[in-house]
Amino acid sequence: MGSRGVRVAGFGVEWTAGEGLEWASDMNVTTQPPNHLWNPQCETMPRSELAALQLKRLKKVVSTAWNKVPYYREKMRAAGIRPRDIQTLADVAHLPFTTKDDLRACFPYQAFAVPMENVVRIHASSGTTGQATVVGYTRRDMATWSELMARLQTAAGVTRGDIVQIAFGYGFFTGGLGHHYGVETVGAAVLPVSSGKSERQIQIMKDYGTTVLICTPSYAMHLAEWMAKTPEKERIRLRLGLFGGEAWTEGMRQALQKGLGVFATDNYGLSEVMGPGVSHECVEQKGMHIAEDHFLPELVDSATGQPVTDPAAGGELVITTLTKEAIPVVRYRTRDLCHFLPGECVCGRTGRRMSKVSARSDDMLIIRGVNVYPQQIEQALLAIEGVAPHYQIVVSREGTLDELEVLVEVTESIFFDEMTKQQAFKEKIERRLATELAVHARVRLVEPGSTPRSEGKAMRVVDRRKSP
């Protein structure tokens, strides 16, 4: 495949795209790609200039919300605040939060700040756990989103020379089409495969020369299983994996890089504020750069809603959109837990970096008075050699006591080993979990392939306490 040059729109920065397509052509080679910037002027903006831009845009979005969205005006009045009261970035803390329930109550279009004739795209949540949340995009919103996705993909190492296979579902879910438009903006070739049909996914990789895979990390692990047993693996040219849509651990990253032979990066977003593109890792894999010229991030205490005193210690991520036209969103409580990373990244980007999402506050399990997050269990399991990156957490109640059981897939050599060795391995995992969780978890070793697989977001927890 010949290389092609690309000029970053409006900034006169050139590089030869397609370079380095060979640096990870062999399976299980995960060499770090070179660092590139899609929009250097915005991504490396001095912090003082960025803060001034954020304040200007914050004032505008608050004014728009007050004037164009009745439910925001009512919430602000109830909080005793007016748009004129926003004079500094710190004043954002005086504004009321927006929650998913607020957006559900606006179904379908009451949260829109523009007339419907200005809306060119509508996405929505599934609504499987309640009323769907609906989001809209103007033509300018779509251009902004495409720009953010181009930043994300370029930061991960995607170039115009790539062939990108999107295995996210297409439709109301923002992941598939969001990445699709980003790939086209970068200028790479997109394979809009959508999710499912795993054997076909692998065949497409071989037939079409896929170099980049985009999907959830749990589905990527499922594809890695298929890849391990497929013939002609040498025809697979994957080099990059861009995984998002669900929280995943560093242990999962290592498993993905080994299983798929890719360099794996994380990215973060949520439909309520845009979709994917809110933050992303660069090739340094040292935190996710927040697109702070478009989103104002905060960390608050999940219990009190007050700003955290030490962002490095972590809290719940709250986001205010700064440029979204169709639906301005003020202080959206994401329920995602993370922390902000100190210092600057060597890549040159100046946007604040957030850690990988460690958990969701509403995913927390309380087991005999102890707070347990699924990501804690995943991190502990993947640190043990012989454990496969597939598991399921089952919570039940026996009498008045909660019980925690973890179904753990193990490699075939361990599963078919003698019973005494199996028992010793099981006890080893239980001790590790007890240390990490501060509560006992029963472990049941299960054979490879026996826990549920997902073509989208993984369902890791079965809480039988909620059953009637």
C-alpha positions as CSV (number, residue, x, y, z in Angstrom):
1,M,0.0,0.0,0.0
2,G,1.5,3.3,-1.0
3,S,1.9,6.1,1.5
4,R,-0.2,9.3,1.2
5,G,0.6,12.8,2.6
6,V,-2.0,14.6,4.7
7,R,-2.1,18.3,5.7
8,V,-3.8,19.1,9.0
9,A,-6.6,21.3,8.1
10,G,-5.7,25.0,8.3
11,F,-2.5,24.5,10.3
12,G,0.1,23.6,7.6
13,V,1.4,20.6,9.5
14,E,2.3,17.6,7.3
15,W,3.4,14.1,7.7
16,T,3.5,11.0,5.6
17,A,0.6,8.8,6.5
18,G,0.8,5.1,5.9
19,E,4.3,5.2,7.4
20,G,5.0,2.3,9.7
21,L,2.3,0.1,8.6
22,E,4.8,-2.7,8.9
23,W,5.8,-2.0,12.5
24,A,3.2,-4.4,13.9
25,S,2.4,-6.6,10.9
26,D,3.4,-9.8,12.7
27,M,0.9,-11.2,15.3
28,N,1.7,-10.4,18.9
29,V,4.0,-7.4,18.0
30,T,2.8,-4.3,19.8
31,T,5.4,-1.7,19.0
32,Q,4.3,1.8,20.0
33,P,3.3,3.9,16.9
34,P,4.7,7.4,16.3
35,N,3.1,10.4,18.0
36,H,0.9,12.6,15.7
37,L,-1.4,15.5,16.3
38,W,-4.5,16.1,14.3
39,N,-5.1,19.7,15.3
40,P,-1.9,21.1,16.9
41,Q,-3.2,24.6,17.4
42,C,-6.1,23.3,19.6
43,E,-4.5,20.3,21.2
44,T,-1.3,22.1,22.3
45,M,-3.0,25.4,23.3
46,P,-1.3,27.1,26.2
47,R,-3.2,26.6,29.4
48,S,-3.8,30.3,29.9
49,E,-5.4,30.7,26.5
50,L,-7.4,27.5,27.0
51,A,-8.8,28.8,30.3
52,A,-9.8,32.1,28.6
53,L,-11.5,30.2,25.8
54,Q,-13.3,27.9,28.3
55,L,-14.7,30.8,30.2
56,K,-15.9,32.6,27.1
57,R,-17.7,29.4,25.9
58,L,-19.0,28.6,29.4
59,K,-20.7,31.9,29.7
60,K,-22.3,31.4,26.3
61,V,-23.5,27.8,27.0
62,V,-25.1,28.9,30.3
63,S,-26.8,31.8,28.7
64,T,-28.1,29.5,25.9
65,A,-29.4,27.0,28.4
66,W,-31.2,29.7,30.3
67,N,-32.8,31.3,27.3
68,K,-33.5,28.2,25.1
69,V,-34.1,25.3,27.5
70,P,-37.0,25.8,30.0
71,Y,-35.9,23.0,32.4
72,Y,-32.5,24.6,32.8
73,R,-34.0,28.0,33.5
74,E,-36.2,26.4,36.2
75,K,-33.3,24.5,37.7
76,M,-31.1,27.6,37.8
77,R,-33.8,29.7,39.3
78,A,-34.3,27.1,42.0
79,A,-30.6,27.2,42.7
80,G,-30.6,31.0,42.9
81,I,-28.2,31.6,40.0
82,R,-28.4,33.5,36.8
83,P,-26.1,33.5,33.7
84,R,-24.6,36.9,34.8
85,D,-23.3,35.2,38.0
86,I,-20.8,33.1,36.0
87,Q,-17.7,35.2,36.0
88,T,-14.9,32.6,36.6
89,L,-14.5,29.0,35.7
90,A,-14.8,28.1,39.4
91,D,-18.4,29.6,39.3
92,V,-19.5,26.5,37.4
93,A,-19.7,24.8,40.8
94,H,-22.7,27.0,41.7
95,L,-24.7,25.6,38.7
96,P,-27.2,22.7,39.3
97,F,-26.3,19.3,38.1
98,T,-27.9,17.5,35.1
99,T,-28.7,13.9,35.5
100,K,-29.8,11.1,33.2
101,D,-33.2,11.3,34.8
102,D,-33.4,15.0,33.9
103,L,-32.8,14.1,30.3
104,R,-35.2,11.3,30.4
105,A,-37.9,13.7,31.6
106,C,-37.2,15.8,28.5
107,F,-38.1,12.9,26.1
108,P,-38.0,13.3,23.2
109,Y,-37.0,16.9,22.3
110,Q,-37.6,19.2,25.3
111,A,-33.8,19.4,26.0
112,F,-33.1,20.8,22.5
113,A,-32.0,24.4,22.3
114,V,-32.5,24.7,18.5
115,P,-35.6,24.2,16.3
116,M,-35.9,20.7,14.8
117,E,-35.2,22.0,11.3
118,N,-31.6,22.7,12.5
119,V,-31.1,19.1,13.7
120,V,-29.5,16.7,11.3
121,R,-28.8,13.7,13.5
122,I,-30.6,12.0,16.4
123,H,-29.2,9.4,18.7
124,A,-30.7,7.8,21.8
125,S,-29.9,5.4,24.6
126,S,-31.5,1.9,24.4
127,G,-34.0,2.7,27.1
128,T,-33.7,-0.9,28.4
129,T,-33.5,0.3,32.0
130,G,-36.0,3.1,31.7
131,Q,-37.1,5.9,29.3
132,A,-34.5,6.5,26.6
133,T,-32.4,9.7,26.6
134,V,-32.4,11.5,23.2
135,V,-29.6,13.6,21.9
136,G,-29.5,15.7,18.7
137,Y,-26.8,17.2,16.6
138,T,-26.8,20.3,14.3
139,R,-24.6,20.3,11.2
140,R,-21.9,22.2,13.3
141,D,-22.2,19.6,16.1
142,M,-21.5,16.9,13.5
143,A,-18.4,18.8,12.3
144,T,-17.2,19.2,15.9
145,W,-17.8,15.5,16.6
146,S,-15.9,14.4,13.5
147,E,-13.0,16.7,14.5
148,L,-12.9,15.2,18.0
149,M,-12.9,11.7,16.6
150,A,-10.1,12.5,14.2
151,R,-8.1,13.8,17.2
152,L,-8.8,10.5,19.0
153,Q,-7.9,8.3,16.2
154,T,-4.8,10.2,15.2
155,A,-3.6,10.2,18.8
156,A,-3.9,6.4,18.8
157,G,-1.8,6.0,15.7
158,V,-4.4,5.8,12.9
159,T,-3.2,7.3,9.6
160,R,-4.6,7.7,6.1
161,G,-2.9,4.5,5.1
162,D,-5.0,2.4,7.4
163,I,-8.0,0.1,6.8
164,V,-10.3,0.4,9.8
165,Q,-12.8,-2.2,10.8
166,I,-15.6,-0.9,13.0
167,A,-17.2,-3.7,15.1
168,F,-19.4,-1.4,17.1
169,G,-23.1,-1.6,16.5
170,Y,-24.5,1.0,14.1
171,G,-27.8,2.8,14.9
172,F,-28.9,4.9,17.8
173,F,-25.7,3.9,19.7
174,T,-23.1,6.7,19.1
175,G,-20.0,4.5,19.0
176,G,-20.4,3.1,15.5
177,L,-21.3,6.2,13.5
178,G,-19.1,8.4,15.7
179,H,-16.0,6.4,14.8
180,H,-17.1,6.0,11.2
181,Y,-17.2,9.8,10.6
182,G,-13.9,10.2,12.4
183,V,-12.1,7.6,10.2
184,E,-13.4,9.3,7.1
185,T,-12.2,12.7,8.4
186,V,-8.8,11.3,9.0
187,G,-8.9,9.9,5.5
188,A,-8.5,6.2,6.3
189,A,-10.6,3.5,4.7
190,V,-13.5,2.4,6.8
191,L,-15.1,-1.1,6.9
192,P,-18.6,-0.5,8.4
193,V,-19.0,-4.1,9.6
194,S,-21.0,-3.4,12.7
195,S,-21.1,-5.9,15.6
196,G,-21.7,-9.6,15.7
197,K,-20.9,-12.6,13.5
198,S,-17.5,-13.1,14.9
199,E,-16.3,-15.7,12.4
200,R,-17.2,-13.2,9.6
201,Q,-15.3,-10.4,11.4
202,I,-12.1,-12.5,11.3
203,Q,-12.7,-13.4,7.7
204,I,-13.1,-9.7,6.8
205,M,-9.9,-9.0,8.6
206,K,-8.1,-11.5,6.4
207,D,-9.8,-10.6,3.1
208,Y,-9.8,-6.8,3.3
209,G,-6.4,-6.4,5.1
210,T,-7.8,-4.7,8.2
211,T,-5.1,-2.8,10.1
212,V,-7.2,-1.2,12.9
213,L,-10.0,-2.7,15.0
214,I,-12.6,-0.6,16.8
215,C,-15.0,-2.1,19.3
216,T,-15.6,-2.7,23.0
217,P,-12.7,-4.4,24.8
218,S,-14.9,-7.3,25.9
219,Y,-15.9,-8.1,22.3
220,A,-12.3,-7.7,21.2
221,M,-11.4,-10.5,23.7
222,H,-14.1,-12.6,22.2
223,L,-12.6,-12.0,18.7
224,A,-9.1,-12.9,20.1
225,E,-10.5,-16.3,21.0
226,W,-11.8,-16.7,17.4
227,M,-8.5,-15.5,16.0
228,A,-6.6,-18.1,18.1
229,K,-8.4,-21.0,16.3
230,T,-8.7,-19.5,12.8
231,P,-6.5,-20.9,10.0
232,E,-4.2,-18.6,8.1
233,K,-3.6,-16.3,11.0
234,E,-0.6,-14.9,9.1
235,R,-3.0,-13.1,6.8
236,I,-4.3,-10.9,9.6
237,R,-2.5,-7.5,9.6
238,L,-4.0,-5.9,12.6
239,R,-1.7,-3.4,14.3
240,L,-4.0,-1.1,16.3
241,G,-7.0,-1.6,18.6
242,L,-9.1,1.3,19.7
243,F,-11.3,0.1,22.5
244,G,-14.1,1.9,24.4
245,G,-17.7,1.8,25.4
246,E,-17.0,0.2,28.8
247,A,-14.5,0.4,31.6
248,W,-11.5,-1.9,31.3
249,T,-8.3,-2.4,33.3
250,E,-4.6,-2.4,32.5
251,G,-4.7,-6.2,32.9
252,M,-7.3,-6.3,30.1
253,R,-5.1,-4.1,27.9
254,Q,-2.2,-6.6,28.2
255,A,-4.5,-9.5,27.4
256,L,-5.8,-7.7,24.3
257,Q,-2.4,-6.7,23.1
258,K,-1.2,-10.3,23.5
259,G,-4.3,-11.9,22.1
260,L,-4.8,-9.7,19.1
261,G,-1.2,-8.6,18.4
262,V,-2.2,-4.9,18.5
263,F,-1.2,-1.7,20.2
264,A,-4.3,-1.0,22.3
265,T,-5.6,2.4,23.4
266,D,-8.6,3.5,25.5
267,N,-11.1,6.2,24.6
268,Y,-14.0,7.7,26.6
269,G,-17.3,9.4,25.8
270,L,-21.0,9.2,26.5
271,S,-23.9,10.0,24.3
272,E,-25.4,12.6,26.7
273,V,-22.5,15.0,26.1
274,M,-21.4,14.0,22.5
275,G,-20.6,10.3,22.2
276,P,-17.0,9.0,22.0
277,G,-14.4,11.8,21.6
278,V,-14.6,13.3,25.1
279,S,-11.2,12.0,26.0
280,H,-8.6,9.6,24.6
281,E,-5.2,8.0,25.1
282,C,-2.3,9.0,23.0
283,V,0.4,6.5,22.0
284,E,2.1,7.0,25.4
285,Q,-0.8,5.2,27.1
286,K,-0.5,7.4,30.1
287,G,-3.9,8.8,30.7
288,M,-6.7,10.1,28.5
289,H,-6.5,13.6,27.1
290,I,-9.7,15.5,27.7
291,A,-10.8,17.8,24.8
292,E,-11.0,20.8,27.1
293,D,-11.7,23.3,24.4
294,H,-15.1,21.5,24.0
295,F,-15.7,20.0,27.5
296,L,-15.2,21.5,30.9
297,P,-14.5,18.6,33.4
298,E,-14.9,18.6,37.1
299,L,-14.5,15.9,39.8
300,V,-17.0,15.8,42.6
301,D,-17.6,13.6,45.7
302,S,-20.3,11.1,44.6
303,A,-22.0,11.2,48.0
304,T,-22.1,14.9,48.6
305,G,-21.8,16.4,45.1
306,Q,-19.2,18.8,46.3
307,P,-16.0,19.5,44.3
308,V,-13.1,17.2,45.5
309,T,-10.2,18.9,47.2
310,D,-7.6,16.7,45.5
311,P,-8.4,15.9,41.9
312,A,-5.4,13.4,41.9
313,A,-7.3,11.4,44.6
314,G,-10.3,11.0,42.3
315,G,-14.0,11.4,42.3
316,E,-17.0,11.4,40.0
317,L,-16.5,13.0,36.6
318,V,-18.9,15.9,35.8
319,I,-18.9,17.4,32.3
320,T,-20.2,20.7,30.9
321,T,-20.4,20.9,27.1
322,L,-18.8,24.1,25.8
323,T,-19.7,24.0,22.1
324,K,-22.6,21.7,21.5
325,E,-25.5,23.5,19.8
326,A,-28.5,21.1,19.7
327,I,-28.3,20.1,23.4
328,P,-26.2,22.2,25.7
329,V,-25.5,20.1,28.8
330,V,-24.6,21.8,32.1
331,R,-22.7,19.8,34.8
332,Y,-23.7,16.3,33.7
333,R,-23.1,13.7,36.3
334,T,-21.5,10.8,34.4
335,R,-21.4,8.5,37.5
336,D,-17.9,7.5,36.2
337,L,-15.1,7.4,38.8
338,C,-11.6,8.5,37.8
339,H,-8.9,10.9,38.8
340,F,-7.0,13.7,37.1
341,L,-3.3,13.1,36.4
342,P,-0.7,15.6,37.3
343,G,2.0,17.0,35.0
344,E,2.2,17.2,31.2
345,C,2.3,14.4,28.7
346,V,5.4,14.1,26.6
347,C,3.2,14.0,23.5
348,G,2.7,17.8,23.7
349,R,-1.0,17.9,24.3
350,T,-2.0,20.3,27.0
351,G,-5.6,19.1,27.8
352,R,-6.0,17.8,31.3
353,R,-5.6,14.0,31.5
354,M,-8.0,11.7,33.2
355,S,-7.2,8.2,34.3
356,K,-9.1,5.2,32.9
357,V,-12.5,5.0,34.5
358,S,-12.0,2.8,37.5
359,A,-15.7,2.1,38.1
360,R,-19.1,3.6,37.9
361,S,-20.6,4.9,41.2
362,D,-23.9,3.2,40.3
363,D,-22.1,-0.1,39.5
364,M,-20.9,-0.4,43.1
365,L,-21.9,-3.6,44.9
366,I,-22.3,-3.5,48.7
367,I,-21.4,-6.9,50.1
368,R,-21.8,-7.2,53.8
369,G,-21.1,-3.5,54.2
370,V,-18.1,-3.5,51.9
371,N,-18.0,-1.5,48.7
372,V,-17.0,-3.7,45.8
373,Y,-16.5,-2.6,42.1
374,P,-16.3,-5.1,39.2
375,Q,-13.1,-3.5,38.0
376,Q,-11.4,-4.4,41.3
377,I,-12.2,-8.0,40.7
378,E,-11.0,-7.9,37.0
379,Q,-7.7,-6.3,38.0
380,A,-7.1,-9.0,40.7
381,L,-8.0,-11.9,38.4
382,L,-5.9,-10.8,35.4
383,A,-2.8,-10.5,37.7
384,I,-2.9,-14.3,38.2
385,E,-1.3,-16.4,35.6
386,G,-3.6,-19.1,34.2
387,V,-6.8,-17.0,34.5
388,A,-8.5,-16.2,31.2
389,P,-9.8,-12.6,30.7
390,H,-13.4,-13.8,31.0
391,Y,-15.4,-14.0,34.3
392,Q,-18.8,-13.4,35.8
393,I,-19.8,-12.1,39.2
394,V,-22.9,-13.5,40.9
395,V,-24.3,-11.9,43.9
396,S,-27.0,-13.6,46.0
397,R,-28.5,-13.5,49.4
398,E,-28.6,-16.5,51.8
399,G,-30.9,-15.6,54.7
400,T,-29.8,-12.1,55.7
401,L,-26.2,-12.3,54.3
402,D,-25.0,-11.3,50.9
403,E,-22.8,-13.8,49.1
404,L,-20.3,-13.1,46.4
405,E,-19.3,-15.8,43.9
406,V,-17.0,-15.3,40.9
407,L,-17.0,-17.7,38.0
408,V,-13.4,-17.7,36.7
409,E,-12.4,-19.1,33.3
410,V,-9.0,-20.8,33.4
411,T,-6.8,-22.1,30.8
412,E,-7.3,-25.7,29.6
413,S,-4.1,-26.9,31.3
414,I,-5.5,-25.8,34.7
415,F,-9.1,-26.8,34.1
416,F,-8.1,-30.4,33.2
417,D,-5.5,-30.6,35.9
418,E,-5.9,-33.0,38.9
419,M,-8.4,-32.0,41.5
420,T,-5.8,-31.2,44.2
421,K,-4.1,-28.7,42.0
422,Q,-7.4,-27.2,40.9
423,Q,-8.3,-26.7,44.6
424,A,-5.0,-25.1,45.4
425,F,-5.4,-22.7,42.4
426,K,-9.0,-21.9,43.5
427,E,-7.8,-21.0,47.0
428,K,-5.0,-18.9,45.6
429,I,-7.6,-16.8,43.7
430,E,-9.8,-16.5,46.7
431,R,-6.9,-15.3,48.9
432,R,-6.1,-12.7,46.2
433,L,-9.7,-11.5,46.0
434,A,-10.0,-11.3,49.8
435,T,-6.9,-9.2,50.0
436,E,-8.1,-6.8,47.2
437,L,-11.7,-6.6,48.2
438,A,-11.6,-7.0,52.0
439,V,-14.5,-9.4,51.7
440,H,-14.7,-13.1,51.0
441,A,-15.7,-14.2,47.5
442,R,-16.3,-17.8,46.6
443,V,-14.5,-18.8,43.4
444,R,-15.8,-21.4,40.9
445,L,-13.4,-22.5,38.2
446,V,-15.1,-23.0,34.9
447,E,-13.9,-24.3,31.6
448,P,-12.8,-21.9,28.7
449,G,-15.7,-20.5,26.8
450,S,-18.3,-21.1,29.4
451,T,-19.1,-17.6,30.7
452,P,-21.3,-15.4,28.5
453,R,-19.8,-13.5,25.6
454,S,-21.1,-10.2,24.4
455,E,-21.0,-8.5,21.0
456,G,-21.4,-5.1,22.7
457,K,-20.9,-4.1,26.3
458,A,-20.2,-6.9,28.6
459,M,-22.7,-7.9,31.3
460,R,-20.3,-8.9,34.1
461,V,-22.6,-8.9,37.1
462,V,-25.6,-11.0,37.9
463,D,-27.3,-9.7,41.0
464,R,-29.8,-12.2,42.2
465,R,-30.7,-10.1,45.2
466,K,-32.9,-8.0,42.9
467,S,-34.9,-11.0,41.8
468,P,-38.5,-11.2,43.2
